Amino acid sequence: MVKDEEMTKHLIKITSAFALLVVAACSETDKPYVEKPANDLYMQGYNDLLKGEYKEAAESFDEVERQHPYSEWATQGQLMAAYTNYLKGEYDKSIATLDAFLQLHPGYKNIDYAYYLRALCYYDRIMAVTRDQRNTHEALQALSTVVKKFPETKYGRDAQLKMDLVYDHLAGKEMQVGRYYMKRQLYIAAINRFQTVIDSYQRTTHVSEALHRLVECYLAVGLIKEAQTVAAVLGHNFPGSEWYADTYLLLRGEDLRPEWIKMDDGSWIARLVR
């Protein structure tokens, strides 16, 4: 009997504690629904945004769509919510909002900005060249979409500038890996990386170094004619660069000089010379 009474008291305590937790949770998460005009909600979010109160701003912009889903304010509010989440660094949330926006409003007057903002969400989280480059490739694809769809707008022009920086970033990654292979005397693997820079990232700042590294690698594996020809290409395209100066001294040390030497038509060097 005593045991049953103790069990009953114990259950009452557990039930009471659970009830208090439920009440507390409800009081924290359930905010009273207060209907407001769409423009009031939007301006509230805009003012919060100006004050740097991004969480409150995002909530107000979301509330515009929730209370007035078919209004013009709701459409603009959705775009502003994405922008606010971008400023907060919540890139995935911003991208999800923008993907929905682009599907629902393909003809919106500021659709170019929506595409541009989506690209920025990828661009702003590009990792250092020593890290995985998945975000870099996604940024490149998103920026390319902006350039193709809106080439003459300010967003298209800025996206093109950012694409150049992304290409430079990707080339830097190839160079970093190539130098890593060189240090371990894995010259063929290094050659493949430096060739990728020259083939795929010709407009980047890394090309002159890539050519110099190729000369180093070709000399290391005994491909003398290839080294001389690549040195000649480097001298023709970057005659005043420090990399050509280093290359010239390197060949002089081997009693060689930069020289255009005819290669087999199917070789990579032959394509490079053409």
HELIX and SHEET records of a PDB file:
HELIX    1   1 VAL A    2  THR A   29  1                                  28    
HELIX    2   2 ALA A   38  LEU A   50  1                                  13    
HELIX    3   3 TYR A   54  GLN A   67  1                                  14    
HELIX    4   4 GLU A   72  LYS A   88  1                                  17    
HELIX    5   5 TYR A   91  LEU A  104  1                                  14    
HELIX    6   6 ILE A  111  TYR A  123  1                                  13    
HELIX    7   7 ARG A  134  LYS A  149  1                                  16    
HELIX    8   8 LYS A  154  LYS A  183  1                                  30    
HELIX    9   9 TYR A  187  SER A  200  1                                  14    
HELIX   10  10 VAL A  207  ALA A  220  1                                  14    
HELIX   11  11 ILE A  224  ASN A  237  1                                  14    
HELIX   12  12 GLU A  242  GLY A  253  1                                  12    
HELIX   13  13 TRP A  268  VAL A  273  1                                   6    
END                                                                             
